[in-house]
């Protein structure tokens, strides 16, 4: 690579002395590198004419190949140098469907008000899918949830998992469904006869809810609709189709208006941790550090705001980040 770099400068400068000045080396060092390159390629790259170097046809062909590489490398180095002073470039990351759609998208807008040269590519999906993308280097990091996840130790093996937020998980239905179908009976026997609405994780989250609430291992639940996101679940709930799992803080207004009922509201709800997942030894760019710091501070504020009232404490998010809250300066 170094010999190709020397060739690139000699070709552009049409001389060894000028190229040596640009490369901050001696002319003899340039001549030696150029001679070795010619020996490796078994061809003459330049002929001398009145103290000038005239490129041969071989040199012209080689320069067509080398020039885009060297110029692209130089541009990338300049961009990296610029980023040390002004964050720019793309952040590619993953997030759960609900957390990504409900919170992260809005926080990206807040972040770009200050750092408008940073762009984003957000992949929404299940924790196992996002973990694979992190492992393969396809995304920089991911926010993942663990409530509906099987074999977490296997999925997270070799990755750094940092807890961020803890949210309660609840089983909900419409007031009409509660009165007409459940008859206000929230016993295990009654709930096992009900119809259920599931998201991307299928029956697993429903079964985990039963295990937590009743310490019962439920093998079968009657799922009548499986959809891809929480908004579709809420539409189905409000259409009186059945019961669905959702974070209570997402339905506070509907609960307050008595349109939606939280099943066994006063009982202790199971929890879902939202964590930051990344390769343990992967260095972070400045833009990644700034964005993660922004998300961490925002998560703390979301948690604080949700816990201002007793009801908010039952339904809200709890900040569980284990390290000191970062400042806006990643250094």
N, C-alpha and C positions, 0 to 999 in steps of 0.2 A: 504493500500500500504506500509506503514512504517513497519508493522509487517512482511509482505512478504519479505521486504528488509532485516530485521533482520534475518529472517529464512535463506535467501540466503547466508548471510555471515557466519552464524553459521555452515551451512552445508558445505560450502567450507573450512572453517578453522578447522572444526572438534572440535571446542571448543568455549566456551563463552568468555573467557578472550581475546583470539586473535581477535575474531570478534568484541569485544568491542573496542579494539585499532583501528581497521580499520574504525569503525563507529564513533570514537571520542565520545563515551559515556561510562558510567560505566558498569561493568559486571552485577550489580543488575538490571540496566535498560534493558539490553539485556534479562536477565532471566525473567523479568516481561512481556516483549513483547512476548517472546516465549511461556510463560505459557498461556497468553490470547489467542494466536493463536491456541494453542492446545484445549483450552476450546471452542473456536468458531467452530473448525473443529470436536470436539468430538473424538479426536484420539490422541494417543501418537506419537510424531515425533522422539524422540531420547531416547535411553537408555544409562545409564552411565556404563562404563567399564574401571577400572583403570584410573580414572580422564579424560577419553575420552568420547565423545558423539558418539554413534553409531546410524546412521539413521535407522529408521524402513522402512518397505516396503511403508508405507504411505508417509514418508518423501521423499523416492526415486521418487515416482510418482509425488509428489508436486514439487520437484526440477526440474523435466523434463519440467513442465509447467512454472515455475517461472524463470528459468535460461535464456531462450531466451528473455523474457521480460526485465529482469534486465540488461542483457548484451547489448541488443539493446538500452535501455534507456541510459546506460553509454556511448555507442558509439555516440549516438545523442548529448549528452551533450558535449562530447569532440569535436565533429564537430562544434557545435555552439561556443564553446570557441575558436577553431582554426579560425573560420570565423571572429572573432573580430580582428584578426591580418592579416589574408589572406583570402579575399573573395573566396568562393567556393560554389558549389551547383547549382541548376537549377532555372532559372527565367522563369516563364510561363506568357506570356502576349499576348494581342491581338493588331491587327493593321488593318487599311483599306488595301485593296488589292494593290492599287497603291502605297501608302506611305510605306507600309511594304515591298513590293517587290522592289521598286525603291531606297529607302533610308536606311531603318532600317537594311536590310540584310548586306549592306556594312558597316554600323556603328558597327554592331556586330563583324565583322572581325577586325575593328580597336580596339574595346574594348578588344577583346581576345588577342591581341598582348601584353597587359599589365596584364590582368587577365585571364590566360588560364585555370584556374580551374573552371571557371563559364561556365555553359552550358545553352542552351536556348530551349524553346518550344514556337513557335510563331503561334498563331491562326489568320488566315485572315478571315475577314467577315464584315458584315454590323454593323453599330453602335448599333442597337437594340439587335442584337445577342451578341455582345461583352459586352454590358451593363449587360445583364443577366448573362453572365459568371463571370463578376466582382462581381455582387450581390451575386451569389451562392458560391463565393470563389474558383471557378474553375481556375481562372487566377489571378495573382497578381495585374495587372493593365492593362489598354488598351489605345492605341492611337485611337481616333475616329474622324471622319469628320462629319460635320453637314449640308452641303449644301443640300443633298438629303433626309434629315431626317424629318419625320413627328412627330408631338407631342413631341418635344424635352424635354419639361418640364416634361412630364410623364415618358419618358425614363430615364432621368438623376436624377429623384427624389431620394433624399437620398444619392446621390453620389457626390463626389468632382470633379468638372470640372475645369481644369486649362488650359487656352488657350496657345498654343505654336506657331503655325504658321498660317498665313493667306495666302491662295493661290487664284489667280484669276482662274475663270472657263470660258472656251471659247467653242464656237461651231465651229467646223472645218470641212473642206472637202478637197478633192484633187483639184488641179488646173483644171484638166480635167472635174471633176464633176461641178465645179463652172462655167466653160465656156460652157459646152455642155448641162447641165440640168438647172442650175439656170440662165444662160445667164448674169452672173454678177449682177443679180437683187436680192438684199438682203432685199427687202421689206417684210412686214408681209404676204401679200397675196402670194408672191412667195415662201416664206419659208414654208408656210402651205401645199404647194403641194409637197414638197420634201420628200425623203425617209430618215429614221433615223436609227441609230445604237445605241443601248443602252447597258449598263452594268448591274450590279447586281441590280440597283435600278429601272430598267425599265423606264417608261415614266416620272416619277416624276422629274428627273433632267432636261429633255427637257422642260417640262411645266414651271419649275421654271426659266429657261433661258428666255423663252418668256415673262413671267411675269415681269422680271427685265428689259429686253430690250425694250419691247413695252407696258408694263403695261396692258397686255392682258391676260385674262384667257382662255387658250386654252384647249378644252375638248378632241380633237382627234389629234393625230399625227400618221403618217404612219410608223410604226416600221417594218423593214424587217429583222432585225437581233438583237438578244439579246445574249450577250456573257458574260464571267465571269471576264475578266480583260482588262486593258487598251491596252496591246500589241495586243490583238485580235482586239480591236476597231481600232487601228492604221493600222493594216494590211487590215482591211475592208475599211477604209478611203482611203488608198493608192491604193486599188483595185477599187476605184471609185463607191463604192456601195451606198454611201449616206453621211449624216452628223452625227457627233458624238460629245458628250461632253467630254472634256479633259482639264487638266491643261495646259496652254500655255507653261510653262517652260519645259514640256516634249517633245514639238515638235519644239523648237526653231530652230534647225538645218534644219528641213524640211521646215519650213517657210522661213528661210534665203535662201534656195535653190529654193524657189518658187514651191515646190512640194505640199505644203499644204497651204490652205488659211484660215485665221481666219475671220469668219463672223463678220462684224461690228467691226473690230479691233480697231478703234479709239474711239469707244464708251466705256463707263464705264462698265467693266465686273462685273458680280456677283462674290461673293467671297465664299470660303469654309474655315472654320476654322478647323484646326487640333488641338485637345486638348488632355490632359492627363486625363484619367478617373480612379478613384480609390475609394475605400471605405473611407469615411471621417475619421474614427477613427482607421483604420488599421495601426499597426506599420510596418515600413519598415525595411527589413534586410539591412545589409551593402551593399550586392551585388546589391539590388534594387536601393538604393540611389546612388551608384557609377554609375550604368548604366543610370539611369534617368538624373543624372548630365551630363554624357557624351553626351546623346541625346540632352539635352537643349543647351549645348555649341556648338554642331555640328549644331543645327538648327539656332543658331545665325550666325554662319559662312556661312551656305548655303544662308541665307537671305542677308548677307553683300555682298557675291560674286555675287549674282544674280542682285544686284542693282548698279553695277558699271557703267552701261551704261543706257541711256534713254530707249532703247528698253528692257533691262533687268528689269528696273523698271516697265514697263508695263506688262511684262510677268512673272516676278519672284515672289518669296515668300517674305512675310514680317513677321519679328519676332515680336510676340505680347505677349511673356511671361511676366506676370505682376510683378514678383518678381525679386530680384537681381539675376544675373547670378551666379550659384553656382561654387565653386572651385572643384577640384578633391578630396578634403577631406570632407567626408560627416558629420564629427563631427562638 
